[in-house]
Amino acid sequence: MGDILFWILAIFALLGAGGMISFKNTVHSALSFIVTVLALAGLYALLSASFLFMVQIIIYAGAVIALLLFIIMFLNIKEENTPKEPNRFQYMAIAGIVILPIDYMVLSLFFKLPSFNDFEAVSESFGKIKSLGEELFRGWLLPFEAISILLLVALIGSIVLARKEER
């Protein structure tokens, strides 16, 4: 059952990604992005990575997609304002032909890998939120705080740059 669910989610992720780059309408591309993000969240759930699953749903599918759709609808981009791309699919086909030998090499290496039964089992706490939080705040507290300060400075800088001059 897990294998079938994996393949279904993988197909949805690939179809969503393909739709995201091929639709001309930006709203349709954003909706395809939602399909891709939700399929990736399902793949994280299959891996029993509960933290990554929740981050994918809450942050990406929730906040980022809502912000993206808000910006798209706020800008009200019409199709006549978008650049004309008559050779768009030809470039994608050429890229696919160029990448095809690389795909063959990767697939040939994939089938030479050992089977899944040859790997050691990980501990029960692997990928759980409690063990991730303990590791984050024990061994990585200083880098975690440094990143939060860096993000705060970047936010203040973007507000200062975006603020209109009152002259």
Buried (B, 14 or more C-beta within 10 A) or exposed (E): EEEEEBEEBBEBBEBBBEBBEEBEEBEEBBBBBBBBBBBBBBBBBBEEBBBBBBBBBEEBBEEBBEEBBEEBEEEEBEEEEEEEEEEEEEEEEEEEEEEEEEEEEEEEEEEEEEEEEEEEEEEEEEBBBEBBEEEEEEEEEEEEEEEEEEEEEEEEEEEEEEEEEEE
